[in-house]
Structure formats: structure tokens, C-alpha cells
């Protein structure tokens, strides 16, 4: 299957990079954002949306995007629908994993952090799990109601997960679910 040109965007990493780059500017709103990142709290939606749209607009020649770590809240999903459009939003993929596996993966990630994102590991993991349970799962229900949610077993090995995602892309492309981007 021929795959259109897709761009992968890891939004959490993009936000951390932007926070580091902008923290030294006077009157930067990123000072508070860095504190929120360090505490594993959600950033203000305007900062998240602005950062995402800046990235998307840098690649106007692509066929689509795979955005990792977004949306996490209902507001973010509504922003996505508004700025991308429901006709262009083909699906949101949820990697389904157990809480124990999630804690293990988060612990591995936290142990490899730089100056942004360093904090108490246990509290950080608890905060991430809480956000997922209290906000992201609720938005997944809304996405499912819009018939845009696709669930993939996230506890498989990376090759199997990739195979499942590519199979999903094959289905989307063959069913002409990927619309043209102008």
C-alpha cells in the first residue's frame, strides 16, 4: 500500500522544546508553563493549541498528521474539531494499556528526562494517571460518539503496534477516509 506523506508530531516533546526555547524571554508566559510541565500538569489550552497549529502550519504540503499526546481534554478535542475540521479528522487512536503497564512506561520515561520534566517520580506518575482517568477517558467517549476513536492494544511489542497502526492506515486509505488537504 502506498502511504501518503504523513508527519509525526509528538506534542509533549514539542511543548517541552518550546518551553525551553521561550523561557528566557522577558514576560514569557512559558515560566508558568515550565512549572506546570515539571509538575506534570496540563498546560493552558491556548498555549497547547498555538504550539500545535504552528507545527501543523509548517507542513502545508503533507497529506496528514499523526499527533501523539493530543487531545487530552474535551476542550482540546473541540479545538481540534474546530481548527482541523471533522471531515479532515479521520480518527483518534487510543493505545489501550493497563494502569500497571502505564506506570511502568511512565517510570521509564521519567528516568530519561532533562531539566524540564524533572520532579518526584511517584507524584508525577500519579498525576499523569489521574489526568488520563479523569479527563482523557471522558474525551475518548466523546470521540467514540463521533465515530472517530480507534483502539489498538498498546501492550504488544512496538513492531506489532506499528503493524496494527499501519493496518488502520490501510483501511482509512482504501476506504478513501483520508481527505485532501488544501
TIRO-2110 file (N, C-alpha, C; in Angstrom, 1 decimal):
// TIRO-2110
0.9, -1.2, 0.0, N, 1, A
0.0, 0.0, 0.0, CA, 1, A
0.9, 1.2, 0.0, C, 1, A
0.6, 2.2, -0.8, N, 2, A
1.3, 3.5, -0.9, CA, 2, A
0.7, 4.4, 0.2, C, 2, A
1.6, 4.9, 1.1, N, 3, A
1.2, 5.8, 2.1, CA, 3, A
1.4, 7.2, 1.7, C, 3, A
0.4, 8.0, 1.9, N, 4, A
0.6, 9.4, 1.6, CA, 4, A
1.6, 10.0, 2.6, C, 4, A
2.0, 11.2, 2.4, N, 5, A
3.0, 11.8, 3.2, CA, 5, A
2.4, 12.3, 4.5, C, 5, A
2.7, 11.6, 5.6, N, 6, A
2.3, 11.9, 6.9, CA, 6, A
3.4, 12.5, 7.8, C, 6, A
3.1, 13.4, 8.7, N, 7, A
4.1, 13.9, 9.6, CA, 7, A
3.7, 13.5, 11.0, C, 7, A
4.7, 13.0, 11.7, N, 8, A
4.5, 12.6, 13.1, CA, 8, A
4.9, 13.8, 14.0, C, 8, A
3.9, 14.1, 14.9, N, 9, A
4.1, 15.2, 15.8, CA, 9, A
4.0, 14.7, 17.2, C, 9, A
5.1, 14.7, 18.0, N, 10, A
5.0, 14.4, 19.4, CA, 10, A
4.7, 15.6, 20.2, C, 10, A
3.5, 15.9, 20.5, N, 11, A
3.1, 17.2, 21.1, CA, 11, A
3.8, 17.4, 22.5, C, 11, A
3.8, 16.4, 23.4, N, 12, A
4.5, 16.7, 24.7, CA, 12, A
6.0, 17.1, 24.5, C, 12, A
6.7, 16.5, 23.6, N, 13, A
8.1, 16.8, 23.3, CA, 13, A
8.2, 18.2, 22.7, C, 13, A
7.2, 18.5, 21.8, N, 14, A
7.2, 19.8, 21.1, CA, 14, A
7.0, 20.9, 22.1, C, 14, A
6.1, 20.7, 23.1, N, 15, A
5.8, 21.7, 24.1, CA, 15, A
7.0, 21.9, 25.0, C, 15, A
7.7, 20.8, 25.4, N, 16, A
8.9, 20.9, 26.2, CA, 16, A
10.0, 21.7, 25.5, C, 16, A
10.2, 21.4, 24.2, N, 17, A
11.2, 22.1, 23.5, CA, 17, A
10.9, 23.6, 23.4, C, 17, A
9.6, 23.9, 23.1, N, 18, A
9.2, 25.3, 23.0, CA, 18, A
9.4, 26.0, 24.3, C, 18, A
9.0, 25.3, 25.4, N, 19, A
9.1, 25.9, 26.8, CA, 19, A
10.6, 26.3, 27.1, C, 19, A
11.5, 25.4, 26.7, N, 20, A
12.9, 25.6, 26.9, CA, 20, A
13.4, 26.8, 26.1, C, 20, A
13.0, 26.9, 24.9, N, 21, A
13.4, 27.9, 23.9, CA, 21, A
12.8, 29.3, 24.3, C, 21, A
11.7, 29.3, 24.9, N, 22, A
11.0, 30.6, 25.2, CA, 22, A
11.1, 31.0, 26.7, C, 22, A
11.6, 30.2, 27.5, N, 23, A
11.6, 30.6, 28.9, CA, 23, A
12.5, 31.8, 29.3, C, 23, A
13.5, 32.1, 28.5, N, 24, A
14.4, 33.2, 28.8, CA, 24, A
13.8, 34.6, 28.3, C, 24, A
12.8, 34.6, 27.6, N, 25, A
12.2, 35.8, 27.1, CA, 25, A
11.5, 36.6, 28.2, C, 25, A
11.7, 37.9, 28.3, N, 26, A
11.0, 38.7, 29.3, CA, 26, A
9.5, 38.6, 29.2, C, 26, A
8.8, 38.5, 30.3, N, 27, A
7.4, 38.5, 30.3, CA, 27, A
6.8, 37.3, 29.6, C, 27, A
7.6, 36.2, 29.6, N, 28, A
7.2, 35.0, 28.9, CA, 28, A
6.1, 34.2, 29.7, C, 28, A
5.1, 33.8, 29.1, N, 29, A
4.1, 33.0, 29.8, CA, 29, A
4.6, 31.6, 29.9, C, 29, A
5.7, 31.3, 29.4, N, 30, A
6.3, 30.0, 29.5, CA, 30, A
6.9, 29.7, 30.8, C, 30, A
7.2, 30.7, 31.7, N, 31, A
7.7, 30.4, 33.0, CA, 31, A
6.7, 29.6, 33.8, C, 31, A
5.5, 30.0, 33.7, N, 32, A
4.4, 29.2, 34.4, CA, 32, A
4.2, 27.8, 33.7, C, 32, A
4.4, 27.8, 32.4, N, 33, A
4.2, 26.6, 31.7, CA, 33, A
5.3, 25.6, 32.1, C, 33, A
6.5, 26.0, 32.3, N, 34, A
7.5, 25.1, 32.7, CA, 34, A
7.2, 24.5, 34.1, C, 34, A
6.7, 25.3, 35.0, N, 35, A
6.3, 24.8, 36.3, CA, 35, A
5.3, 23.8, 36.1, C, 35, A
4.3, 24.0, 35.3, N, 36, A
3.2, 23.0, 35.0, CA, 36, A
3.8, 21.7, 34.4, C, 36, A
4.7, 21.9, 33.5, N, 37, A
5.4, 20.7, 32.9, CA, 37, A
6.1, 19.9, 33.9, C, 37, A
6.9, 20.6, 34.8, N, 38, A
7.6, 20.0, 35.9, CA, 38, A
6.7, 19.2, 36.8, C, 38, A
5.5, 19.7, 37.0, N, 39, A
4.5, 19.1, 37.9, CA, 39, A
3.6, 18.1, 37.2, C, 39, A
3.8, 17.9, 35.9, N, 40, A
3.0, 17.0, 35.0, CA, 40, A
1.6, 17.5, 35.0, C, 40, A
1.4, 18.8, 35.1, N, 41, A
0.0, 19.3, 35.0, CA, 41, A
-0.3, 19.7, 33.5, C, 41, A
-1.5, 19.8, 33.2, N, 42, A
-1.9, 20.2, 31.8, CA, 42, A
-1.5, 21.7, 31.6, C, 42, A
-1.0, 22.0, 30.5, N, 43, A
-0.7, 23.4, 30.1, CA, 43, A
-2.0, 24.1, 29.7, C, 43, A
-2.0, 25.4, 29.8, N, 44, A
-3.2, 26.1, 29.3, CA, 44, A
-3.5, 25.8, 27.9, C, 44, A
-4.8, 25.6, 27.6, N, 45, A
-5.2, 25.2, 26.2, CA, 45, A
-4.7, 26.1, 25.1, C, 45, A
-4.7, 27.4, 25.4, N, 46, A
-4.2, 28.3, 24.4, CA, 46, A
-2.8, 28.1, 24.0, C, 46, A
-1.9, 27.8, 24.9, N, 47, A
-0.5, 27.5, 24.6, CA, 47, A
-0.4, 26.2, 23.8, C, 47, A
-1.2, 25.2, 24.2, N, 48, A
-1.1, 23.9, 23.5, CA, 48, A
-1.6, 24.1, 22.1, C, 48, A
-2.8, 24.7, 21.9, N, 49, A
-3.3, 24.9, 20.6, CA, 49, A
-2.4, 25.7, 19.7, C, 49, A
-1.9, 26.8, 20.2, N, 50, A
-1.0, 27.7, 19.5, CA, 50, A
0.2, 26.9, 19.0, C, 50, A
0.8, 26.1, 19.9, N, 51, A
2.0, 25.3, 19.6, CA, 51, A
1.7, 24.3, 18.5, C, 51, A
0.6, 23.6, 18.7, N, 52, A
0.2, 22.6, 17.7, CA, 52, A
-0.1, 23.2, 16.3, C, 52, A
-0.8, 24.3, 16.3, N, 53, A
-1.1, 24.9, 15.0, CA, 53, A
0.1, 25.5, 14.3, C, 53, A
1.0, 26.0, 15.1, N, 54, A
2.3, 26.5, 14.5, CA, 54, A
3.0, 25.3, 13.8, C, 54, A
3.0, 24.2, 14.4, N, 55, A
3.7, 23.0, 13.8, CA, 55, A
2.9, 22.5, 12.6, C, 55, A
1.6, 22.4, 12.7, N, 56, A
0.8, 21.9, 11.5, CA, 56, A
1.0, 22.9, 10.3, C, 56, A
1.0, 24.2, 10.6, N, 57, A
1.1, 25.1, 9.5, CA, 57, A
2.5, 25.2, 8.9, C, 57, A
3.5, 24.6, 9.5, N, 58, A
4.8, 24.5, 8.9, CA, 58, A
4.9, 23.4, 7.8, C, 58, A
3.9, 22.6, 7.8, N, 59, A
3.9, 21.4, 6.8, CA, 59, A
2.6, 21.4, 6.0, C, 59, A
2.4, 22.5, 5.2, N, 60, A
1.1, 22.6, 4.5, CA, 60, A
1.1, 21.7, 3.3, C, 60, A
2.3, 21.0, 2.9, N, 61, A
2.4, 20.2, 1.7, CA, 61, A
2.1, 18.7, 2.0, C, 61, A
1.8, 18.4, 3.3, N, 62, A
1.6, 17.0, 3.6, CA, 62, A
0.2, 16.5, 3.5, C, 62, A
0.0, 15.2, 3.5, N, 63, A
-1.3, 14.6, 3.4, CA, 63, A
-2.0, 14.5, 4.7, C, 63, A
-1.3, 14.4, 5.8, N, 64, A
-1.9, 14.2, 7.1, CA, 64, A
-0.9, 14.2, 8.2, C, 64, A
-1.4, 14.2, 9.4, N, 65, A
-0.5, 14.2, 10.6, CA, 65, A
-0.9, 13.1, 11.5, C, 65, A
0.1, 12.6, 12.2, N, 66, A
-0.1, 11.7, 13.4, CA, 66, A
0.3, 12.5, 14.6, C, 66, A
-0.6, 12.8, 15.4, N, 67, A
-0.3, 13.7, 16.6, CA, 67, A
-0.3, 12.9, 17.8, C, 67, A
0.8, 12.7, 18.5, N, 68, A
0.9, 11.9, 19.7, CA, 68, A
0.7, 12.9, 20.9, C, 68, A
-0.2, 12.4, 21.8, N, 69, A
-0.4, 13.1, 23.0, CA, 69, A
-1.5, 14.2, 23.0, C, 69, A
-2.4, 14.1, 22.0, N, 70, A
-3.4, 15.1, 21.8, CA, 70, A
-4.6, 14.5, 21.1, C, 70, A
-5.8, 14.7, 21.5, N, 71, A
-6.2, 15.6, 22.6, CA, 71, A
-6.3, 14.9, 23.9, C, 71, A
-6.1, 15.6, 25.0, N, 72, A
-6.2, 15.0, 26.3, CA, 72, A
-7.4, 15.5, 27.1, C, 72, A
-8.1, 16.5, 26.6, N, 73, A
-9.3, 17.0, 27.3, CA, 73, A
-10.4, 17.3, 26.2, C, 73, A
-11.6, 17.5, 26.7, N, 74, A
-12.7, 17.8, 25.8, CA, 74, A
-12.4, 19.1, 25.1, C, 74, A
-11.9, 20.1, 25.8, N, 75, A
-11.6, 21.4, 25.2, CA, 75, A
-10.6, 21.2, 24.1, C, 75, A
-9.6, 20.4, 24.3, N, 76, A
-8.6, 20.2, 23.2, CA, 76, A
-9.3, 19.5, 22.0, C, 76, A
-10.2, 18.6, 22.3, N, 77, A
-10.9, 17.9, 21.2, CA, 77, A
-11.7, 18.8, 20.4, C, 77, A
-12.5, 19.7, 21.1, N, 78, A
-13.3, 20.7, 20.5, CA, 78, A
-12.4, 21.6, 19.6, C, 78, A
-11.3, 22.0, 20.1, N, 79, A
-10.3, 22.9, 19.4, CA, 79, A
-9.9, 22.1, 18.1, C, 79, A
-9.6, 20.9, 18.3, N, 80, A
-9.1, 20.1, 17.1, CA, 80, A
-10.2, 20.0, 16.1, C, 80, A
-11.4, 19.8, 16.5, N, 81, A
-12.5, 19.7, 15.5, CA, 81, A
-12.7, 21.1, 14.8, C, 81, A
-12.6, 22.1, 15.6, N, 82, A
-12.8, 23.5, 15.0, CA, 82, A
-11.7, 23.9, 14.1, C, 82, A
-10.4, 23.6, 14.4, N, 83, A
-9.3, 24.1, 13.6, CA, 83, A
-8.9, 23.1, 12.5, C, 83, A
-9.2, 21.8, 12.7, N, 84, A
-8.8, 20.8, 11.7, CA, 84, A
-10.1, 20.5, 10.8, C, 84, A
-11.2, 20.4, 11.5, N, 85, A
-12.4, 20.1, 10.8, CA, 85, A
-12.8, 18.6, 10.9, C, 85, A
-14.0, 18.3, 11.1, N, 86, A
-14.4, 16.9, 11.3, CA, 86, A
-14.2, 16.1, 10.0, C, 86, A
-14.3, 16.7, 8.9, N, 87, A
-14.2, 16.0, 7.6, CA, 87, A
-12.7, 15.6, 7.4, C, 87, A
-11.8, 16.4, 8.0, N, 88, A
-10.3, 16.1, 7.8, CA, 88, A
-9.8, 15.3, 9.0, C, 88, A
-10.5, 15.2, 10.1, N, 89, A
-10.1, 14.4, 11.2, CA, 89, A
-10.6, 13.0, 11.0, C, 89, A
-9.7, 12.1, 10.6, N, 90, A
-10.1, 10.8, 10.2, CA, 90, A
-10.3, 9.8, 11.4, C, 90, A
-9.4, 10.0, 12.4, N, 91, A
-9.5, 9.1, 13.6, CA, 91, A
-8.6, 9.6, 14.7, C, 91, A
-8.9, 9.2, 15.9, N, 92, A
-8.0, 9.3, 17.0, CA, 92, A
-7.7, 7.9, 17.5, C, 92, A
-6.4, 7.6, 17.7, N, 93, A
-6.0, 6.3, 18.1, CA, 93, A
-5.7, 6.3, 19.6, C, 93, A
-6.3, 5.4, 20.3, N, 94, A
-6.0, 5.2, 21.7, CA, 94, A
-5.3, 3.9, 21.8, C, 94, A
-4.0, 3.9, 22.4, N, 95, A
-3.3, 2.7, 22.7, CA, 95, A
-3.8, 2.3, 24.0, C, 95, A
-4.5, 1.1, 24.1, N, 96, A
-5.1, 0.6, 25.3, CA, 96, A
-4.0, -0.2, 26.1, C, 96, A
-3.8, 0.3, 27.3, N, 97, A
-2.8, -0.3, 28.2, CA, 97, A
-3.4, -0.3, 29.6, C, 97, A
-2.9, -1.3, 30.4, N, 98, A
-3.3, -1.4, 31.8, CA, 98, A
-2.7, -0.3, 32.6, C, 98, A
-3.2, 0.0, 33.7, N, 99, A
-2.6, 1.0, 34.6, CA, 99, A
-1.2, 0.6, 35.0, C, 99, A
-1.0, -0.7, 35.4, N, 100, A
0.3, -1.1, 35.8, CA, 100, A
1.3, -0.9, 34.6, C, 100, A
1.0, -1.2, 33.4, N, 101, A
1.9, -1.1, 32.3, CA, 101, A
2.1, 0.4, 32.1, C, 101, A
1.1, 1.2, 32.2, N, 102, A
1.2, 2.7, 32.1, CA, 102, A
2.2, 3.2, 33.1, C, 102, A
2.1, 2.8, 34.3, N, 103, A
3.0, 3.2, 35.4, CA, 103, A
4.5, 2.8, 35.0, C, 103, A
4.6, 1.6, 34.5, N, 104, A
6.0, 1.1, 34.1, CA, 104, A
6.5, 2.0, 33.0, C, 104, A
5.8, 2.3, 32.0, N, 105, A
6.2, 3.1, 30.9, CA, 105, A
6.5, 4.5, 31.3, C, 105, A
5.7, 5.1, 32.2, N, 106, A
5.9, 6.5, 32.6, CA, 106, A
7.2, 6.5, 33.5, C, 106, A
7.4, 5.5, 34.3, N, 107, A
8.6, 5.5, 35.1, CA, 107, A
9.9, 5.4, 34.2, C, 107, A
9.8, 4.7, 33.2, N, 108, A
10.9, 4.6, 32.2, CA, 108, A
11.2, 5.9, 31.6, C, 108, A
10.1, 6.6, 31.2, N, 109, A
10.2, 7.9, 30.5, CA, 109, A
10.8, 9.0, 31.5, C, 109, A
10.3, 9.0, 32.7, N, 110, A
10.7, 10.0, 33.7, CA, 110, A
12.2, 9.8, 34.0, C, 110, A
12.7, 8.6, 34.0, N, 111, A
14.1, 8.4, 34.3, CA, 111, A
15.0, 8.9, 33.2, C, 111, A
14.5, 9.3, 32.1, N, 112, A
15.3, 9.8, 30.9, CA, 112, A
15.0, 11.3, 30.7, C, 112, A
14.5, 12.0, 31.6, N, 113, A
14.1, 13.4, 31.4, CA, 113, A
15.3, 14.4, 31.5, C, 113, A
15.1, 15.6, 30.9, N, 114, A
16.1, 16.6, 31.0, CA, 114, A
15.6, 17.6, 32.0, C, 114, A
16.1, 18.9, 32.0, N, 115, A
15.7, 19.8, 33.0, CA, 115, A
14.3, 20.2, 33.1, C, 115, A
13.5, 20.0, 32.0, N, 116, A
12.1, 20.2, 32.0, CA, 116, A
11.5, 18.8, 32.2, C, 116, A
10.7, 18.7, 33.2, N, 117, A
10.0, 17.4, 33.5, CA, 117, A
10.6, 16.7, 34.6, C, 117, A
11.6, 17.2, 35.3, N, 118, A
12.2, 16.5, 36.5, CA, 118, A
11.3, 16.9, 37.7, C, 118, A
10.9, 15.9, 38.4, N, 119, A
10.2, 16.1, 39.7, CA, 119, A
10.1, 14.7, 40.4, C, 119, A
9.3, 14.7, 41.4, N, 120, A
9.1, 13.5, 42.2, CA, 120, A
8.4, 12.4, 41.3, C, 120, A
9.1, 11.3, 41.0, N, 121, A
8.6, 10.3, 40.1, CA, 121, A
7.2, 9.8, 40.5, C, 121, A
7.0, 9.4, 41.7, N, 122, A
5.7, 8.8, 42.1, CA, 122, A
4.6, 9.8, 42.0, C, 122, A
4.8, 11.1, 42.4, N, 123, A
3.7, 12.1, 42.3, CA, 123, A
3.5, 12.4, 40.8, C, 123, A
4.5, 12.4, 40.0, N, 124, A
4.4, 12.7, 38.6, CA, 124, A
3.5, 11.6, 37.9, C, 124, A
3.8, 10.4, 38.2, N, 125, A
3.1, 9.2, 37.6, CA, 125, A
1.6, 9.3, 38.0, C, 125, A
1.4, 9.5, 39.3, N, 126, A
0.0, 9.6, 39.8, CA, 126, A
-0.7, 10.7, 39.1, C, 126, A
-0.1, 11.9, 38.9, N, 127, A
-0.7, 13.0, 38.2, CA, 127, A
-1.1, 12.6, 36.8, C, 127, A
-0.2, 12.0, 36.1, N, 128, A
-0.4, 11.6, 34.7, CA, 128, A
-1.6, 10.6, 34.6, C, 128, A
-1.6, 9.6, 35.5, N, 129, A
-2.7, 8.6, 35.6, CA, 129, A
-4.0, 9.3, 35.9, C, 129, A
-4.0, 10.2, 36.8, N, 130, A
-5.2, 11.0, 37.2, CA, 130, A
-5.8, 11.8, 36.0, C, 130, A
-4.9, 12.5, 35.3, N, 131, A
-5.3, 13.2, 34.1, CA, 131, A
-6.0, 12.3, 33.1, C, 131, A
-5.3, 11.1, 32.9, N, 132, A
-5.9, 10.2, 31.9, CA, 132, A
-7.2, 9.7, 32.3, C, 132, A
-7.3, 9.3, 33.6, N, 133, A
-8.6, 8.7, 34.1, CA, 133, A
-9.7, 9.8, 34.1, C, 133, A
-9.4, 11.0, 34.6, N, 134, A
-10.4, 12.0, 34.8, CA, 134, A
-10.7, 12.9, 33.6, C, 134, A
-9.9, 12.9, 32.7, N, 135, A
-10.1, 13.8, 31.5, CA, 135, A
-10.0, 13.1, 30.2, C, 135, A
-8.9, 12.4, 30.0, N, 136, A
-8.7, 11.8, 28.7, CA, 136, A
-9.7, 10.7, 28.4, C, 136, A
-10.0, 9.8, 29.4, N, 137, A
-11.0, 8.8, 29.1, CA, 137, A
-12.4, 9.4, 28.8, C, 137, A
-12.7, 10.5, 29.4, N, 138, A
-14.0, 11.1, 29.1, CA, 138, A
-14.1, 11.7, 27.7, C, 138, A
-13.0, 12.3, 27.3, N, 139, A
-12.9, 12.8, 25.9, CA, 139, A
-12.9, 11.6, 24.9, C, 139, A
-12.4, 10.5, 25.3, N, 140, A
-12.4, 9.3, 24.4, CA, 140, A
-13.8, 8.9, 24.1, C, 140, A
-14.7, 9.0, 25.1, N, 141, A
-16.1, 8.6, 25.0, CA, 141, A
-16.8, 9.6, 23.9, C, 141, A
-16.4, 10.9, 24.0, N, 142, A
-17.0, 11.8, 23.0, CA, 142, A
-16.4, 11.5, 21.6, C, 142, A
-15.2, 11.2, 21.5, N, 143, A
-14.6, 10.9, 20.2, CA, 143, A
-15.2, 9.6, 19.7, C, 143, A
-15.5, 8.6, 20.6, N, 144, A
-16.1, 7.4, 20.1, CA, 144, A
-17.6, 7.7, 19.7, C, 144, A
-18.3, 8.6, 20.4, N, 145, A
-19.6, 9.0, 19.9, CA, 145, A
-19.6, 9.7, 18.5, C, 145, A
-18.5, 10.3, 18.2, N, 146, A
-18.3, 10.9, 16.9, CA, 146, A
-17.8, 9.9, 15.9, C, 146, A
-17.6, 8.7, 16.3, N, 147, A
-17.2, 7.5, 15.5, CA, 147, A
-15.8, 7.8, 14.9, C, 147, A
-14.9, 8.4, 15.7, N, 148, A
-13.6, 8.7, 15.3, CA, 148, A
-12.5, 7.9, 16.1, C, 148, A
-12.9, 7.2, 17.2, N, 149, A
-12.0, 6.6, 18.0, CA, 149, A
-11.6, 5.2, 17.5, C, 149, A
-10.3, 4.9, 17.5, N, 150, A
-9.9, 3.6, 17.1, CA, 150, A
-8.9, 3.1, 18.3, C, 150, A
-9.1, 1.9, 18.7, N, 151, A
-8.4, 1.4, 19.9, CA, 151, A
-7.5, 0.3, 19.4, C, 151, A
-6.2, 0.4, 19.8, N, 152, A
-5.2, -0.6, 19.5, CA, 152, A
-4.5, -1.0, 20.8, C, 152, A
-4.2, -2.3, 20.8, N, 153, A
-3.6, -2.9, 22.0, CA, 153, A
-2.2, -2.3, 22.2, C, 153, A
-2.0, -1.5, 23.2, N, 154, A
-0.7, -0.9, 23.4, CA, 154, A
0.3, -1.7, 24.2, C, 154, A
-0.1, -2.9, 24.6, N, 155, A
0.9, -3.7, 25.3, CA, 155, A
1.6, -4.8, 24.4, C, 155, A
1.3, -4.7, 23.2, N, 156, A
2.0, -5.5, 22.2, CA, 156, A
3.5, -5.0, 22.1, C, 156, A
4.3, -5.7, 21.4, N, 157, A
5.7, -5.1, 21.2, CA, 157, A
5.5, -4.0, 20.1, C, 157, A
6.5, -3.2, 20.0, N, 158, A
6.5, -2.0, 19.1, CA, 158, A
6.2, -2.4, 17.7, C, 158, A
6.8, -3.5, 17.2, N, 159, A
6.5, -3.9, 15.8, CA, 159, A
5.1, -4.2, 15.6, C, 159, A
4.5, -4.9, 16.5, N, 160, A
3.1, -5.3, 16.4, CA, 160, A
2.2, -4.1, 16.5, C, 160, A
2.5, -3.2, 17.3, N, 161, A
1.7, -1.9, 17.4, CA, 161, A
1.8, -1.2, 16.1, C, 161, A
3.0, -1.1, 15.6, N, 162, A
3.1, -0.4, 14.3, CA, 162, A
2.4, -1.1, 13.2, C, 162, A
2.4, -2.4, 13.2, N, 163, A
1.7, -3.2, 12.2, CA, 163, A
0.2, -2.9, 12.3, C, 163, A
-0.4, -2.9, 13.5, N, 164, A
-1.8, -2.5, 13.7, CA, 164, A
-2.1, -1.1, 13.3, C, 164, A
-1.2, -0.2, 13.5, N, 165, A
-1.5, 1.2, 13.1, CA, 165, A
-1.4, 1.3, 11.6, C, 165, A
-0.5, 0.6, 11.0, N, 166, A
-0.4, 0.6, 9.5, CA, 166, A
-1.6, 0.0, 8.9, C, 166, A
-2.1, -1.1, 9.5, N, 167, A
-3.3, -1.7, 9.0, CA, 167, A
-4.5, -0.8, 9.1, C, 167, A
-4.6, 0.0, 10.2, N, 168, A
-5.6, 1.0, 10.3, CA, 168, A
-5.5, 2.1, 9.2, C, 168, A
-4.2, 2.5, 8.9, N, 169, A
-4.0, 3.5, 7.8, CA, 169, A
-4.4, 2.9, 6.5, C, 169, A
-4.1, 1.6, 6.3, N, 170, A
-4.5, 0.9, 5.0, CA, 170, A
-6.0, 1.0, 4.9, C, 170, A
-6.7, 0.7, 6.0, N, 171, A
-8.2, 0.7, 5.9, CA, 171, A
-8.7, 2.1, 5.6, C, 171, A
-8.1, 3.1, 6.2, N, 172, A
-8.5, 4.5, 6.0, CA, 172, A
-8.3, 4.9, 4.6, C, 172, A
-7.1, 4.6, 4.1, N, 173, A
-6.7, 5.0, 2.7, CA, 173, A
-7.6, 4.2, 1.7, C, 173, A
-7.8, 2.9, 1.8, N, 174, A
-8.5, 2.1, 0.9, CA, 174, A
-10.0, 2.5, 0.9, C, 174, A
-10.5, 3.0, 2.0, N, 175, A
-11.9, 3.4, 2.1, CA, 175, A
-12.0, 4.9, 1.8, C, 175, A
-10.9, 5.5, 1.3, N, 176, A
-10.9, 6.9, 1.0, CA, 176, A
-11.3, 7.8, 2.2, C, 176, A
-10.8, 7.4, 3.3, N, 177, A
-11.1, 8.1, 4.5, CA, 177, A
-10.1, 9.3, 4.7, C, 177, A
-9.0, 9.3, 4.0, N, 178, A
-8.1, 10.4, 4.1, CA, 178, A
-8.5, 11.4, 3.1, C, 178, A
-8.9, 12.5, 3.5, N, 179, A
-9.3, 13.6, 2.6, CA, 179, A
-8.2, 14.4, 2.1, C, 179, A
-8.4, 15.2, 1.1, N, 180, A
-7.3, 16.0, 0.6, CA, 180, A
-7.1, 17.2, 1.5, C, 180, A
-5.9, 17.6, 1.6, N, 181, A
-5.6, 18.8, 2.4, CA, 181, A
-5.3, 19.9, 1.4, C, 181, A
-5.8, 21.1, 1.7, N, 182, A
-5.5, 22.2, 0.8, CA, 182, A
-4.7, 23.2, 1.5, C, 182, A
END
